[in-house]
Amino acid sequence: MCWNHYTSSTNSIIVPALFSHGVHTFTFSNTAGIVDHVSSLSENLGELVDSADYSDITLIVEDDKYQSHKVILAARSDYFRALLFGGMRESQPGTTEIELKDTSSTAFSVLLKYIYTGRINLLEIKEENLLDILGMSHRYGFMELASSISDYLKAILNINNVCLIYDIANMYSLMSLCQVCKEFIDRNALDILHGEAFLTLSQSSVKDLICRDSFCSPEIEIFNSIVLWAEHNTGQDPTPILDAIRLPLMNMQELLNKVRPTKLVSPDSILDAIKVQTECRNMELKYRGLLVVDENVATTRFGAQVMKGEMKQALLDGDSSNYDLDRGFTRHPIDDNYEAGVVIKLAQPYILNTFKLLLWDRDMRSYSYFIEVSMDDKDYEKVIDHTKYLCRSWQILHFPPRVVRFVRVLEQGLIVPSENVATITASACVIEGVSRSRNALINGDIRHYDWDSGYTCHQLGSGAVIVQLAQPYIVDSMRLLLWDCDDRSYSYYIEVSIDQKNWHMVIDKRNEPCKSWQHITFDKRPVAFVKIVGTSNTANEVFHCVHFECPAETSINMSNQGGACSLPVNPSGSASNNSIQTPSSENYISAEYSPQDAPEADRMDTHDSSDSES
């Protein structure tokens, strides 16, 4: 017969069989080995509540006497352990009665039953008694009971009881319950102010409430309720509470016709409030706003609406999946009018510290933008500034908490580039003009051009040369190289646009003879399209341009650059292999604020050089 051993890894015992050569396995669960008769214990101890059996101490509460047992009281409470066995007068031999003062007999009878049984049915207890039990559990050290009652009170908060519960929680420093009460009061501030329970709050509780930015109610309503509170609590000084009222948030009529006649506020304080209104910006005032934690308040469910922007209905519908080139987004045109943008109006002032924004991301385009907030849709303050960065897709933006009613999202034309962005690697393209090679104007080659190739042209009096940048940029300079293999001169003008519909002239040289390199400067403005229009050529009826930059590459010495005058081209068109370095494509990704269809890929026709030959 083979003896086996315990195998702890499988929770089973293997023992030898008495009448066979095999072994039998008996398994047990973890709970089968535990005896739990706590319920019976609770019932048995409950039978001793207020029983003379084995009683050795009598507790007197108001006019009622409760027969109790020292050892049970001491085992359950540090307070009673110190009282009955800690060397105090009540613990001296022969002491058979102890009076508990400032204690409700009705509430204590419930607490005593809990001491013996560990059970209370809170649903059967009236609210006023429940608050008494909460106070006693805190006083006698039954913290688990205090926590359970607090959780229950959180669930039954209403307009009528929240003030009383908040006062008790404040008195016993029950922080979790206090916080829940404050949040409930914040959400129902106006109803609380108009309720009778508000008049029963202590001075400290009232001050704590109205000092909060999240106690969101018209300031005049707060003032009127404080006046009633002061009349109802004549024994308490209202001055600390009145000091917490934000007088600058009231208008002139309220200050002079409602606050001043009460004589609760000094004339100097009223004048100071008027001075603040006159001299300070609106966004510098200390506004109140509703605080809703971890909830998106910029939705139609919360009453938010889009005030400015195209295709307004798409922004706040909560759908962040179904969008394409034609639908599912809100946009605004990019121009130099920074009063435009997309403006969202919230249903009421809210305390915010986070924006979550989804930029259109169905391709690799990027954006730069800034976000401003306001309370009156007039005075805006910038809280997010990403005008120097290329951003795409989801934006999670944090900022210091602010009271906000209006939110304005505005693209500032992406970036102010320091290098030439009219390049192939920067995703620019020539969308109108004639050339043997598409995008010859912006390929960076300023050496290899001759009578046949290396330039882009258009017929005088018909058409133009148009360059589209990958995205709108703020620029103030350009440079172009006019074809200069002989002594001819040109006249021209240049216009810019952001939508290819409305054009603005930035340079006019229709009355000047121009040759070779042209450096152009103008006031900064957003540019997405550049139209170069030739008006004269002293040799023939065609305008020829070899190279274009936007903005101008000012870091390179023009005397060292190409051009027929500085480096003659041989009949084969060969020359030294020098070219301007263009920015890396990672730095400039195709982007627009408003998703639109890209231009057709092949709008430019190739043209035989004989048509434009000198």
C-alpha positions in Angstrom: 0.0 0.0 0.0 1.4 3.4 -1.0 0.9 6.4 1.2 0.6 9.7 -0.5 0.9 13.3 0.6 -1.0 16.6 0.6 -0.9 18.4 -2.7 -1.5 22.1 -1.9 -1.5 23.2 -5.5 -4.9 21.5 -6.3 -6.6 21.9 -2.9 -7.1 18.1 -2.6 -6.1 15.4 -0.2 -5.1 12.0 -1.4 -5.5 9.1 1.0 -5.0 5.3 0.7 -8.1 3.2 0.0 -8.8 0.6 2.6 -10.0 -2.2 0.4 -8.5 -1.5 -3.0 -5.2 -1.0 -4.6 -6.2 2.5 -6.0 -6.6 5.8 -4.2 -9.6 8.0 -3.8 -9.4 11.8 -4.0 -11.6 14.0 -1.8 -11.8 17.8 -2.7 -13.1 20.7 -0.7 -13.8 24.4 -1.4 -12.2 27.2 0.7 -15.5 28.2 2.2 -16.4 24.7 3.3 -13.8 24.9 6.0 -15.0 28.1 7.5 -17.7 28.3 10.2 -19.6 31.5 10.0 -22.3 31.9 12.7 -22.0 35.7 13.0 -25.7 36.1 12.4 -26.6 33.8 15.4 -24.1 35.7 17.5 -25.7 39.0 16.6 -29.1 37.7 17.5 -28.0 36.3 20.8 -26.2 39.4 21.8 -29.2 41.4 20.7 -31.3 39.7 23.3 -29.1 41.3 26.0 -30.0 44.8 24.8 -31.5 46.7 27.7 -31.7 43.5 29.7 -31.1 43.1 33.4 -29.5 39.7 32.8 -25.8 40.0 33.6 -26.1 43.8 33.5 -23.4 45.7 35.4 -24.0 49.3 34.3 -27.0 51.6 33.7 -26.8 54.3 31.1 -29.1 57.3 31.8 -30.1 59.2 28.7 -32.6 62.1 29.2 -35.2 60.3 31.5 -34.6 56.8 30.2 -32.4 54.1 31.7 -30.7 51.4 29.7 -29.3 48.3 31.3 -26.0 47.5 29.7 -22.8 45.4 30.0 -19.4 47.1 30.5 -17.4 44.5 28.6 -19.6 44.7 25.5 -19.5 48.5 25.5 -15.8 48.6 26.0 -15.1 46.0 23.3 -17.1 48.0 20.8 -16.0 51.5 21.5 -12.8 53.3 22.5 -14.9 56.0 24.1 -16.6 53.6 26.4 -13.4 51.6 27.1 -11.8 54.8 28.3 -14.9 55.8 30.2 -15.5 52.5 32.0 -12.0 51.1 32.4 -9.7 54.1 31.9 -9.3 55.3 35.5 -12.0 58.0 35.2 -14.5 58.7 37.9 -17.1 56.6 36.1 -14.7 53.6 36.3 -14.4 53.6 40.0 -15.7 50.5 41.9 -19.3 50.8 43.0 -20.3 53.0 40.0 -23.5 51.5 38.6 -25.1 54.5 36.8 -23.6 56.9 34.2 -25.5 59.8 32.7 -24.9 60.6 29.0 -25.7 64.3 28.5 -26.7 66.1 25.3 -27.9 62.8 23.8 -31.2 62.0 22.3 -32.8 58.9 24.0 -34.6 57.9 20.8 -31.4 57.9 18.8 -29.4 56.3 21.6 -31.7 53.3 21.8 -31.0 52.6 18.1 -27.3 53.1 18.6 -27.3 50.8 21.6 -28.9 48.0 19.5 -26.2 48.6 16.9 -23.5 48.2 19.6 -24.8 44.8 20.5 -25.9 43.5 17.0 -23.9 45.5 14.5 -27.1 46.1 12.5 -29.4 49.1 11.8 -32.1 49.5 9.2 -31.7 53.1 8.2 -34.8 53.0 6.1 -36.9 52.8 9.2 -35.4 55.8 10.9 -36.6 59.3 10.6 -34.1 61.9 9.1 -33.8 63.9 12.3 -33.0 60.8 14.4 -30.6 59.7 11.7 -28.7 62.9 12.0 -28.6 62.4 15.8 -27.2 58.9 15.4 -24.6 60.3 13.0 -23.5 62.8 15.6 -23.4 60.1 18.3 -21.5 57.6 16.2 -18.9 60.3 15.5 -18.7 61.2 19.2 -18.5 57.6 20.5 -16.1 56.5 17.8 -18.3 54.2 15.6 -16.6 55.4 12.4 -17.9 52.5 10.3 -21.4 53.4 11.3 -20.8 57.1 10.6 -19.5 56.2 7.1 -22.5 54.0 6.4 -24.9 56.7 7.5 -23.0 59.3 5.4 -23.4 57.1 2.3 -27.1 56.7 2.9 -27.6 60.5 3.4 -25.8 61.1 0.1 -28.4 59.0 -1.6 -31.4 60.8 -0.1 -30.3 64.4 -0.4 -33.0 66.8 -1.5 -33.8 70.5 -1.4 -35.4 70.3 2.0 -32.8 68.3 3.9 -29.4 69.2 2.3 -28.8 72.3 4.4 -29.3 70.5 7.7 -27.2 67.5 6.6 -24.5 69.9 5.4 -24.4 71.7 8.7 -24.0 68.4 10.6 -21.3 67.2 8.2 -19.5 70.4 8.6 -19.7 70.2 12.3 -18.1 66.8 12.5 -15.7 67.3 9.6 -17.2 64.6 7.5 -15.4 65.7 4.4 -16.9 63.3 1.9 -20.4 64.1 2.9 -19.6 67.8 2.9 -18.4 67.6 -0.6 -21.5 65.8 -1.9 -23.7 68.3 -0.1 -21.8 71.2 -1.7 -22.1 69.8 -5.1 -25.8 69.3 -4.7 -26.2 72.8 -3.4 -24.2 74.1 -6.3 -26.5 72.4 -8.8 -29.6 73.8 -7.1 -28.3 77.1 -5.8 -31.3 79.3 -6.6 -33.8 76.8 -5.0 -31.6 76.5 -1.9 -31.4 80.3 -1.5 -35.2 80.6 -1.7 -35.8 77.7 0.7 -36.5 78.1 4.4 -33.8 75.6 5.3 -31.2 78.1 4.1 -32.1 80.4 7.1 -31.1 77.6 9.5 -27.6 77.3 8.3 -24.8 78.4 10.7 -22.7 81.5 9.9 -19.6 79.4 8.9 -21.7 77.2 6.6 -23.2 80.1 4.8 -19.9 81.8 4.3 -18.3 78.6 3.1 -21.0 78.2 0.5 -21.1 81.6 -1.0 -17.3 81.9 -1.1 -17.3 79.1 -3.7 -16.9 80.0 -7.4 -19.2 77.1 -8.1 -22.1 78.5 -6.1 -23.7 79.7 -9.3 -26.6 82.2 -8.8 -27.2 85.8 -9.7 -25.3 87.9 -7.1 -28.4 90.0 -6.3 -30.3 86.7 -5.4 -27.4 85.8 -3.0 -27.5 89.2 -1.4 -31.3 89.1 -0.9 -31.1 85.7 0.8 -28.3 86.9 3.1 -30.5 89.8 4.1 -33.3 87.4 5.1 -30.7 85.2 6.9 -29.5 88.2 8.9 -33.1 89.0 9.9 -33.7 85.4 11.0 -30.4 85.1 12.9 -30.2 88.3 14.8 -27.7 86.9 17.3 -25.1 86.3 14.6 -22.9 88.9 12.9 -23.6 88.9 9.1 -20.4 90.9 8.3 -18.1 88.0 7.4 -20.9 86.7 5.0 -21.5 90.1 3.5 -17.7 90.5 2.8 -17.9 87.3 0.6 -20.6 88.8 -1.7 -19.2 89.8 -5.1 -20.6 93.3 -5.5 -18.9 94.0 -8.9 -21.1 91.3 -10.4 -24.2 93.4 -9.8 -25.3 96.1 -12.2 -25.5 99.7 -11.2 -29.3 99.6 -10.7 -29.0 96.7 -8.3 -26.2 98.3 -6.3 -28.0 101.6 -5.9 -31.6 100.6 -5.6 -31.4 97.3 -3.8 -28.1 97.0 -1.9 -27.7 100.6 -0.8 -31.1 100.9 1.0 -30.5 97.9 3.3 -27.5 99.8 4.8 -25.8 96.4 5.3 -23.0 97.5 2.9 -21.1 100.7 3.3 -21.2 103.4 0.6 -17.5 103.1 0.1 -17.9 99.4 -0.8 -20.6 100.2 -3.3 -18.4 102.9 -4.9 -15.4 100.5 -5.0 -17.6 97.9 -6.8 -18.6 100.6 -9.4 -15.0 101.5 -9.9 -14.0 97.9 -10.5 -16.8 97.6 -13.1 -15.6 100.7 -14.8 -11.8 100.1 -14.9 -11.5 96.3 -15.2 -11.9 94.1 -18.2 -15.0 91.9 -18.1 -12.9 88.7 -17.9 -11.1 90.1 -14.8 -14.2 90.0 -12.7 -14.6 87.0 -10.3 -17.5 85.3 -11.9 -19.4 82.3 -10.6 -20.0 79.2 -12.7 -21.5 75.7 -12.3 -19.0 72.9 -11.8 -19.9 69.7 -13.5 -17.1 67.1 -13.0 -16.1 64.8 -15.9 -19.0 65.7 -18.0 -19.1 67.3 -21.5 -21.2 70.4 -21.1 -20.7 71.5 -24.8 -23.6 69.4 -26.0 -27.1 70.1 -27.1 -28.3 68.0 -24.1 -26.8 70.7 -21.9 -28.3 73.4 -24.0 -25.1 74.5 -25.8 -25.3 76.0 -29.3 -23.0 77.1 -32.1 -23.3 80.8 -32.6 -20.8 81.3 -35.4 -19.3 79.0 -38.0 -20.4 77.2 -41.1 -22.4 73.9 -40.9 -23.2 74.6 -37.2 -25.2 71.5 -36.5 -22.3 69.1 -36.8 -20.1 70.3 -34.0 -22.1 69.5 -30.9 -24.0 66.4 -32.1 -21.6 64.0 -30.3 -20.7 62.1 -33.4 -16.9 61.8 -33.7 -16.9 59.0 -36.3 -19.1 59.8 -39.2 -17.5 62.7 -41.2 -15.8 63.1 -44.5 -14.9 65.8 -47.0 -18.5 67.0 -47.3 -20.2 66.6 -43.9 -19.8 66.1 -40.2 -17.7 69.1 -39.4 -18.0 72.8 -38.6 -15.6 75.3 -40.1 -14.8 79.0 -40.6 -12.9 80.8 -43.4 -9.3 81.7 -42.8 -8.7 85.4 -43.2 -7.3 88.3 -41.3 -10.5 89.0 -39.5 -9.8 87.5 -36.1 -13.3 88.3 -34.9 -14.6 85.3 -36.9 -13.9 81.7 -35.9 -16.3 79.1 -34.5 -18.1 80.4 -31.4 -20.0 78.1 -28.9 -22.4 79.5 -26.4 -22.9 77.3 -23.3 -26.3 77.2 -21.6 -24.9 79.0 -18.5 -21.5 79.9 -17.0 -19.5 76.8 -16.2 -16.2 76.3 -14.5 -13.9 74.6 -17.1 -10.3 73.4 -17.2 -10.3 71.1 -20.2 -11.3 71.2 -23.9 -11.4 68.2 -26.1 -11.3 69.0 -29.8 -11.3 66.8 -32.9 -9.7 68.4 -35.9 -10.7 67.0 -39.3 -8.2 64.1 -39.9 -9.3 62.1 -42.9 -5.9 62.9 -44.5 -2.5 64.1 -43.2 -3.3 67.8 -43.1 -2.4 69.7 -39.9 -3.8 72.9 -38.2 -2.7 75.6 -35.8 -5.3 77.5 -33.8 -6.0 79.3 -30.6 -9.0 79.1 -28.2 -10.5 82.1 -26.3 -13.1 82.2 -23.7 -15.5 85.0 -22.7 -18.5 85.7 -20.4 -20.2 88.3 -22.7 -19.1 87.4 -26.2 -17.2 90.7 -26.3 -14.1 90.5 -24.1 -12.2 87.3 -24.9 -9.2 85.9 -23.2 -6.9 83.4 -24.8 -6.5 80.1 -22.8 -4.9 77.9 -25.5 -2.4 79.1 -28.1 -1.2 76.6 -30.6 -0.5 79.0 -33.4 3.1 78.0 -33.5 2.5 74.3 -33.7 1.1 71.9 -36.3 -1.7 69.9 -34.8 -4.0 67.1 -36.0 -6.8 64.8 -34.9 -7.8 64.7 -31.2 -6.6 67.6 -29.0 -6.9 67.3 -25.3 -6.2 70.7 -23.8 -5.8 71.6 -20.1 -5.7 75.1 -18.6 -6.3 76.7 -15.2 -10.0 76.6 -14.1 -12.0 79.4 -15.6 -15.6 80.5 -15.5 -16.7 80.4 -19.2 -19.9 81.1 -21.1 -18.6 81.5 -24.7 -15.8 79.6 -26.4 -14.2 80.7 -29.6 -12.0 78.4 -31.7 -10.0 80.3 -34.3 -7.4 79.3 -36.8 -4.8 81.9 -37.3 -3.6 80.8 -40.7 -1.4 78.0 -39.3 2.1 79.2 -39.0 4.3 82.2 -39.9 6.9 80.2 -41.9 10.6 81.2 -41.7 11.5 79.2 -44.8 10.2 78.9 -48.3 7.0 76.9 -48.4 6.3 77.3 -52.1 8.2 74.0 -52.8 7.3 70.5 -54.0 8.5 69.0 -50.7 6.2 71.4 -48.8 3.3 70.1 -50.9 2.8 73.3 -52.9 1.8 73.0 -56.5 1.4 75.1 -59.7 -2.3 74.9 -60.7 -2.2 77.3 -63.6 0.5 78.1 -66.1 2.4 76.4 -69.0 5.6 74.5 -68.7 7.4 71.5 -70.1 7.7 70.1 -66.5 4.9 70.3 -64.0 5.9 72.4 -60.9 9.1 73.6 -62.6 8.5 77.0 -61.0 8.8 75.6 -57.5 11.3 72.7 -57.9 14.2 74.8 -56.5 16.3 74.6 -59.6 17.5 78.2 -60.5 20.4 77.1 -62.7 19.1 74.8 -65.4 16.9 76.9 -67.7 17.3 78.0 -71.2 15.3 79.0 -74.3 13.4 75.6 -74.3 12.8 74.7 -70.6 13.1 75.5 -67.0 10.4 78.2 -66.8 6.6 78.5 -66.5 4.7 81.0 -68.7 1.4 82.4 -69.8 0.1 84.4 -72.7 -0.1 88.1 -72.0 -3.7 89.3 -71.7 -4.9 85.7 -71.1 -4.5 83.6 -67.9 -1.9 83.7 -65.2 0.6 81.6 -63.3 -1.0 80.4 -60.0 0.7 78.6 -57.2 -1.3 76.9 -54.4 0.4 76.5 -51.1 -0.3 73.3 -49.1 -2.2 75.3 -46.4 -2.8 79.0 -45.6 0.3 80.7 -44.1 0.9 84.2 -42.7 3.5 85.7 -45.0 4.9 89.1 -45.8 7.4 88.5 -48.6 8.0 86.7 -51.9 10.7 86.3 -54.5 10.7 85.3 -58.1 13.2 84.9 -60.9 12.1 86.3 -64.3 13.6 84.6 -67.4 16.8 86.5 -68.1 18.8 84.7 -70.8 18.8 88.0 -72.8 18.2 91.7 -72.1 14.4 91.7 -72.2 12.3 93.2 -69.4 8.8 92.4 -68.0 6.0 94.1 -66.2 3.6 92.2 -63.8 1.5 92.3 -60.7 0.8 89.7 -58.0 -2.4 88.9 -56.1 -3.0 86.6 -53.2 -6.1 84.8 -51.9 -7.2 82.2 -49.3 -10.2 80.9 -51.3 -9.2 81.5 -55.0 -12.3 83.7 -55.2 -11.4 87.0 -53.5 -8.0 88.3 -54.5 -5.9 91.0 -52.9 -3.0 92.7 -54.8 0.3 92.8 -52.9 2.6 94.2 -55.6 1.9 96.3 -58.7 4.8 96.6 -61.2 2.7 97.1 -64.4 4.4 100.4 -65.1 8.0 99.3 -64.3 10.5 97.4 -66.4 11.6 94.4 -64.4 14.4 91.9 -64.9 15.8 88.8 -63.3 15.4 88.6 -59.5 12.4 90.3 -57.9 12.1 90.7 -54.1 8.6 91.6 -52.9 7.5 92.7 -49.4 4.1 93.6 -48.1 2.1 93.7 -44.9 1.6 90.3 -43.3 -1.6 88.5 -44.4 -2.9 85.0 -44.8 -2.0 83.4 -48.2 -3.1 80.1 -49.7 -3.0 81.0 -53.5 -0.5 83.3 -55.3 -1.4 84.6 -58.8 1.4 86.1 -60.9 0.0 88.0 -63.9 2.4 89.3 -66.6 1.3 92.5 -68.4 4.2 93.1 -70.8 7.4 91.6 -72.3 9.7 93.7 -74.4 10.5 90.7 -76.6 7.2 89.0 -77.3 3.7 88.3 -76.0 4.5 85.7 -73.3 5.4 86.2 -69.6 8.2 83.8 -68.4 9.0 83.0 -64.7 11.8 80.6 -63.7 11.5 80.4 -59.9 9.2 81.4 -57.1 9.6 81.6 -53.3 7.1 82.4 -50.5 8.3 83.7 -48.2 11.6 85.0 -49.7 14.8 83.1 -48.7 16.5 86.1 -47.3 19.3 84.1 -45.7 20.9 83.4 -49.2 23.0 86.1 -50.9 21.3 86.9 -54.2 24.7 87.7 -55.8 25.6 84.0 -55.5 22.4 82.7 -57.0 21.6 81.5 -60.5 20.4 83.5 -63.5 21.7 83.9 -67.0 23.5 87.1 -66.1 25.6 85.5 -63.5 26.1 82.0 -65.0 25.7 81.7 -68.8 23.8 78.6 -70.0 25.4 76.5 -72.8 23.2 75.2 -75.7 22.7 71.9 -73.9 21.3 73.7 -70.9 24.0 72.2 -68.5 25.5 74.2 -65.7 27.0 73.7 -62.3 24.9 71.4 -60.1 23.8 73.9 -57.5 20.3 74.4 -56.1 18.5 75.9 -53.1 17.8 73.4 -50.3 14.0 73.2 -49.6 12.4 72.3 -46.3 11.8 68.7 -45.3 8.3 67.4 -46.1 7.8 66.4 -42.4 7.7 70.1 -41.5 4.9 71.0 -43.8 2.0 68.8 -44.1 -1.0 69.6 -46.2 -3.7 71.2 -44.0 -6.6 73.6 -44.1 -9.0 74.6 -41.4 -12.0 73.6 -43.5 -11.8 70.2 -45.2 -12.4 70.8 -48.9 -11.8 68.7 -52.1 -8.3 69.0 -53.4 -7.9 70.6 -56.8 -7.7 68.3 -59.8 -4.4 66.7 -60.2 -3.7 67.7 -63.8 -5.1 71.2 -64.4 -1.9 72.4 -66.0 -1.2 71.6 -69.7 2.3 71.1 -71.1 3.2 73.4 -73.9 5.7 73.1 -76.7 8.6 75.6 -76.2 8.1 77.0 -79.7 4.9 78.7 -78.6 6.8 80.7 -76.0 10.2 80.8 -77.5 11.9 84.2 -77.7 
